[in-house]
Amino acid sequence: MEVVISNTYEQLSKAAARAVAKTLNSKPNAVLGLATGGTPLGLYQELIRLHKDEGLDFSQVSTFNLDEYVGLKPDHPQSYHYFMHENLFKHINIAPHNVHIPSGTTDNYQAFCDSYEQRIAACGGIDLQVLGIGSDGHIGFNEPASSLGSRTRIKTLTKQTIDDNARFFGEGEKVPSYAITMGVGTILEAKRIILLANGEGKAEIVAKAIEGPVTSMNTASALQLHKQVTFYLDTAAASRLAMREYFEWIQAKLPG
């Protein structure tokens, strides 16, 4: 496990973008696992800049998103289809047929979940998975008590997650109670994982994920089991880490 602590959200976003760009430069047809929410926006903005200013090429890249709300059509402003199109895909040269996002309106969710897993496998697996972390420690929509071996499936959202996400919806607009999400087991099969977190509000749960016990009550803690995972944090999100000085010392000793 590697922990990279930056002074600001902008710096952590750029550091994470460099990791993605390194993957694409070494493997132009890489498979990326992508996340939504406020945290990865800076990463996506930097990837767009790298594409426009430095020619970062997405023409052979395939992507698989972590999750989608059940019941939202792709053109709904709060769907993750819409989020990804507006905040990344329409700004880069990715082929539409290489973009995969769970369907929130399929007629057969079990069949879709099975096919999503099969498509990931058919692409050779995910080379680099991007994650955020929920205030209760969830990755994807793998809420507390999710199996650490779980696969893509329908998940009932907790009240805390629904309340946290209500800010993205209009006044009086109901937040969906269900989502389709990659499982923890699916996520852990990625060859490399990066998790981004910023702000004091994430500090306690980040510390538990990195330094606490591996437990289904904090599904991000399962990342401790992965052989190549990097947490990109700002100083606020890293503020509760007991080993913070050690992590910073390691980064200072790395060759330039």
N, C-alpha and C positions, 0 to 999 in steps of 0.2 A: 504494500500500500504506500502511495505517495501523497503527501499533503502539500499543496502549493498555496501559500498565503500572500495575497496582494493587498496593497494599501487601499485600493478603491475597486468599486464594481467594474469600472471601465478597464482597469488593468487585469482583473481576473477574466473578463470576457475576452480580452485580446490574448491572454495566455491560453485559454481554452481553444480559441480559434486557431492559434498556431499548432496545437495538437491535432486538430481536424485537418488543417492544411498539410501537415506533415504526412498524415495518413493518405490523403489524396495524391500528393506528389509522389509518394512511393508506390501507390497502387491506384492508378487512375480509375479503375472500375470497382473501387471499394464499395462496400455495403455499409451504410450509416443507419444507426438507430437514433431517432430524433424524439425530442420532448417538447411540450408546449408549456405555457405559463409565462409569468413575468420574468423569471430568472434567465432563461436562455435568449431573451430578446437581444441583449448586448452581443452575445455570441453570433447570432444570426446577422446582426447589423455589420459586424466585423467581417464575417464571411462574404457578405455582399460587397463590402469595400474591397476585399482581397480579390474577388472575382472581377470587379470593374476596373480596379487600379493596377492589379498585378497579374491578372489573367488566370486566377485559380479556376480550374476547369471542372465542371460538374457533368459534362456531356455523357460520360460513361457510368456515372454514379447511380446506385440504387438506394432508395431510402425506405425505411419501415418506421412508422410512428408507433409510439407506445400505446396510445389509447384514443378513445373517442366516447363522447356521451351517447348513451342509448336514447333514441328518439329524435335526435337533431339531424336534419338534412344537411348535406354538404355545404349548401349556400346559407345556412343559418349563421349570423354574425358571431355566435359563440361556439360554433362547431370547430373542431380542431382541423378539419379540412380547410375551412375558411382562414383560420389563424395561420396555418402553414403557407397557404397560397399568398396571403397578404404580406407576411413577414419574412418570407424567404423565397419560395419557389418562383414567383413571378419576376423576381429580380436576378435570377441566375439562369444558366443554360442547361438546366436539367430536363431530361426527356420525360414528358408526362407519364408515359407507360412504365417508367422506372420508379414512380412514386406510389407507395403503398401506405394507406391509412385505414385503420379499422372502420367498418361500416356501422353507423348507428341506426340504420334503418333496414337491415337485411331481414329477409323473411325467415331465415333459419340461422340463428346465432351459433348453434353448436357446429353446424357444417362450416360456417364462415370461420370460426375460431380454428377449426382443424385445418382448413385450407390456408389460413394465414401462417400457421406454423410450417406447413408444407412449402409455402412460397419462400419463407426465410431459408429453409434448408436447401431448396432448389437453387438459391442464389449463393450458396456456399457458406451461409451463416453471416452474422453481423460482425464486421471488422472493428467498428468503433461505435459504442452506445453512449449517447448523451443522456444524462439524467438531471433532474432537479430533485428536491426533497420536500415532502409536505411537512406541515407543522406537527404532524403526528408520526413523522418518520417514514411515510409511505413513498415508494418509488413506483412510477406508473400510477395506477390506481389500486395497488396492492395494499389495502388498508390493514391496520393492525389485526393480527390473528390470521393473516393469509398464510397459506402453506409456503414454505421456502422452496418447495419443489414444484410450485404451481405453474401451469401453462396458460396460454391465451384463453380468456374466458370472460363471462359476465360477472361483474362484481357490484355488490350493493355498497353505496358510499356511506360513510359515517356522517353523523350530524356535523361534526367538526369540519370535515372536508366540504360539505355542502355550504356551511356558513362561511368558510374561507373563500370559496369560489363565488359566493353571491355578489361580490363586488364587481365581477365581470358582467353581470346581468343587469338589465334595466329594472327600475323600481316596479315591484309587483310581478316581475317575471320569475317564473318558477325555475329553480335550479334542478336539473335532472337528478334522480335518485340512484341511477344505475349507469355503469360505464362498461365498455368492453376494453380489456387491457391485456397486454402481454403479462405473463406470469413472472414471478421471481425466478423460477427455474429457467424460463426463456431468456431473461435478462442476463443471468449468470453465464449463459453459453456464449455471450459476445466475447470476441477475442480480447478486446480492450474496452474499458469503461471509464468515462469521466463523469463526475458529478459536480455541479455548480451550485453554490449557495452563497447568499449575501444577506447582510443585515443582522442586527442583534436578535430579531425575532426567531432566527433559525439557529442561534448559537447553542442553545441547550440540546436540541434534538440532533444537531450535527455532532456534538461531543459524544452523545450516547451512541450514535451510529459508528463513529470511529473508534471510541475507547471503551464503550460499554460491552455487555455480553451480546452474543449473537442470539437474537430472539425474534420470533414472528410478531411480537408486539411492536417492533421497530424494524420494518422490512429492509430499510437501508442498511441495517447492521449486517445483513447477509453479504454485503460487499466485502466484508473482512475475509470471506472465503475465496475471493477471486484473486488470481495470481497477478493481474495487471490492472489495477484501478487507481485513479488519481482524483483526489478531491481538490477542486479549485474554489478557494474561499477568499472573501475579503476579511479585513482585520476584525470587523464586528462579528461575522459569522464564526470566526476562529477564537473568539474571546473566552469561551468556556473550556477550551482544550487544556487538559492538565499537561500534555506533552507539547504544548505550543512552541516553547523555546527550542525544544529538540527538533521539531519539524522545521523551524526557521534555520536552525544551525545546519541541518542537512542541506537545505537549499543554498545556503551561503557557501558550502563546501563543494557544490557541484562545479565541474569544469565549465568555463564560460563558452 
